Amino acid sequence: MTALTPVQRLDQFARALSADTGLSYDASYLWAKAEVGANNNLGIMVGARPAAYPTPAAGAAAAAALIDSSPLYAGIRASTSGSTHAQLTAIAQSPWHLGPTGLSRVGGTDPYYAKVFGLTLGSKAAPSTNKTPRATATPAPGIGVGVSGQATSGQGAASVIVVPSVMVGGVPSSASSGGTAAQSVSGTPAAVPTGSPLAAVAAIGVLFLIVLTVKLRGMTA
């Protein structure tokens, strides 16, 4: 008896699997081709070892018996009334290759089967964890101009400009020469988001307070 070539064994296995399960020949062929094993393409195990079968038909019959009897492969059985694509999708979404735990870890669709079957994996966009931080702003108490707040760090953090403040009553302003550190009348850091109308108003108010302070000092001198 002439030995079968690998191509002939694969063809006979696919034909037998299709006849035994109701899967299309194309789905059976692609599935058998994705796995390995002479006459046991789908890797039926006996204990810890692959089973040995005398013919491709015998190996396909063993695989079909497991598919037909196990609740793990109910999806494959239900797909036989659908298209080849539906059948291949059901195989990829079954735990045949990875087992139930492995399939759960990869999201319910075997990526190896999806690749060799030419399936497109459906995916849901993961919720974004990159939230844009914003500066919180509250009106500064007492006499003064600006808002107290602090820009948070990270991508998208609001830009702030620090508004120098003026202390009334003969106390010098605490603004630094670079304008990057300042105290409002209440002693809290004053910061205004750039690009907002409040920044322009704050700047005008500061100039007004500076002029007012100079005049008050002149009157008390």
C-alpha positions in Angstrom: 0.0 0.0 0.0 1.4 3.3 -1.1 1.9 5.8 1.8 -0.1 9.0 1.6 1.7 12.3 1.1 1.1 15.1 3.7 -1.2 16.8 1.2 -3.2 13.7 0.7 -3.5 13.0 4.4 -4.7 16.6 5.0 -7.3 16.4 2.3 -8.6 13.1 3.6 -8.7 14.3 7.1 -10.6 17.5 6.1 -13.1 15.5 4.1 -13.8 13.1 6.9 -14.1 15.9 9.5 -16.5 17.7 7.3 -18.7 14.6 6.9 -18.6 13.7 10.6 -19.3 17.2 12.0 -21.2 19.2 9.3 -18.5 21.7 9.0 -17.7 22.8 5.5 -14.8 21.3 3.7 -13.0 24.6 3.6 -13.4 25.2 7.3 -12.3 21.6 8.1 -9.3 22.0 5.8 -8.1 25.3 7.3 -8.6 24.0 10.8 -6.7 20.8 10.2 -4.0 22.6 8.4 -3.5 25.0 11.3 -2.7 22.0 13.6 -0.1 19.3 13.3 0.0 15.5 13.5 -0.1 12.7 11.0 -3.7 11.3 11.0 -4.4 13.3 14.1 -4.4 16.9 12.8 -6.5 18.3 15.6 -4.3 16.8 18.3 -6.6 14.4 20.2 -4.8 13.4 23.4 -4.6 10.1 25.2 -3.4 11.0 28.7 -0.4 13.3 28.2 0.4 12.1 24.7 -1.2 12.6 21.2 -3.2 9.7 20.1 -2.1 7.6 17.2 -4.6 6.7 14.5 -4.1 4.4 11.5 -5.8 6.6 9.0 -6.8 10.3 8.6 -10.4 9.2 8.7 -9.9 7.6 12.1 -8.3 10.7 13.5 -11.1 12.9 12.1 -13.7 10.6 13.6 -12.1 10.9 17.1 -12.0 14.7 16.8 -15.6 14.8 15.6 -16.7 12.6 18.6 -15.2 15.1 21.0 -16.7 18.1 19.2 -20.1 16.5 19.2 -20.1 15.5 22.9 -18.4 18.3 24.8 -20.3 21.4 26.0 -17.1 23.3 25.4 -17.6 23.1 21.7 -21.3 23.9 21.5 -20.5 27.0 19.5 -18.8 25.0 16.8 -21.8 22.6 16.6 -24.2 25.6 16.3 -22.1 27.2 13.6 -22.4 24.3 11.1 -25.6 25.8 9.7 -23.7 29.0 8.9 -21.1 30.1 6.4 -17.5 28.9 6.4 -16.5 32.3 7.9 -19.0 31.8 10.7 -17.7 28.3 11.3 -14.0 29.5 11.5 -15.1 32.3 13.8 -16.7 29.7 16.1 -13.6 27.6 16.1 -11.4 30.6 16.9 -13.8 31.5 19.8 -13.7 27.9 21.2 -11.2 26.7 23.8 -9.9 23.9 21.5 -6.4 25.3 21.1 -5.9 27.3 24.4 -8.3 25.7 26.8 -11.0 27.7 28.7 -8.5 29.6 30.9 -6.2 30.5 28.1 -9.0 31.6 25.9 -10.3 33.9 28.6 -6.9 35.5 29.0 -6.8 36.5 25.4 -10.3 38.0 25.4 -12.3 35.2 24.0 -10.8 34.8 20.5 -7.7 32.7 19.9 -5.3 35.1 18.1 -3.4 32.2 16.4 -6.6 30.8 14.9 -7.7 34.4 14.0 -4.4 34.9 12.1 -4.3 31.6 10.2 -8.0 31.8 9.4 -7.8 35.4 8.2 -10.3 36.7 10.7 -10.5 40.2 12.0 -10.5 40.4 15.7 -13.2 42.6 17.1 -12.0 44.9 19.8 -13.5 47.5 22.1 -11.6 50.7 22.8 -10.1 50.6 26.2 -11.2 53.4 28.5 -8.6 56.2 28.4 -6.7 56.7 31.5 -5.0 59.8 30.2 -7.2 62.4 31.8 -6.3 66.0 31.1 -5.5 67.7 34.4 -6.9 71.2 35.0 -5.9 73.9 37.3 -8.4 74.5 40.1 -9.1 78.1 40.7 -10.9 79.8 43.6 -11.2 83.6 44.2 -8.4 84.8 46.5 -9.9 86.3 49.7 -9.2 89.8 50.9 -7.9 92.7 48.9 -6.0 91.6 45.9 -6.2 90.5 42.3 -5.9 87.0 40.9 -7.0 83.5 41.7 -5.2 81.0 43.9 -4.6 77.6 42.4 -2.0 75.3 41.2 -1.6 73.7 37.7 -1.3 70.0 37.9 1.6 68.3 36.2 1.4 65.9 33.3 0.3 66.1 29.7 -2.4 68.7 29.1 -1.7 70.6 32.3 -3.1 74.1 32.2 -0.5 76.9 31.7 -0.6 79.5 34.4 0.9 83.0 34.8 1.7 84.2 38.3 0.2 87.6 39.0 2.4 89.7 41.3 0.3 91.1 44.2 0.6 94.3 46.2 0.2 94.4 49.9 -1.6 97.5 51.1 -0.6 99.3 54.3 3.1 99.8 53.7 4.1 96.1 53.4 6.2 95.6 50.3 5.1 93.3 47.5 6.5 89.8 47.7 6.7 89.2 43.9 10.0 87.9 42.8 12.0 89.6 40.0 11.2 86.8 37.6 7.5 87.0 38.3 7.3 83.3 39.1 6.5 83.5 42.8 4.1 85.8 44.4 1.8 86.1 47.3 -1.7 87.5 47.3 -3.0 89.6 50.2 -4.2 86.4 51.9 -0.8 84.8 51.6 -1.8 82.1 49.1 0.0 81.7 45.7 -1.8 83.7 43.0 -2.0 82.1 39.5 -4.2 82.8 36.5 -4.6 80.5 33.5 -3.0 82.0 30.4 -5.2 83.0 27.6 -8.3 83.7 29.7 -10.0 87.1 30.0 -9.3 86.9 33.7 -5.6 87.3 33.0 -6.0 90.6 31.3 -8.3 91.9 34.1 -5.9 90.7 36.7 -3.0 92.5 35.0 -5.0 95.8 34.9 -5.9 95.4 38.5 -2.3 94.9 39.5 -1.2 98.0 37.8 -4.0 99.9 39.5 -3.0 98.6 42.9 0.6 99.5 42.3 -0.3 103.1 41.4 -2.6 103.2 44.4 0.1 102.0 46.7 2.6 104.5 45.5 0.1 107.3 46.1 -0.8 106.0 49.6 2.9 105.9 50.5 3.4 109.4 49.2 0.5 110.6 51.3 1.8 109.0 54.5 5.4 110.1 53.9 
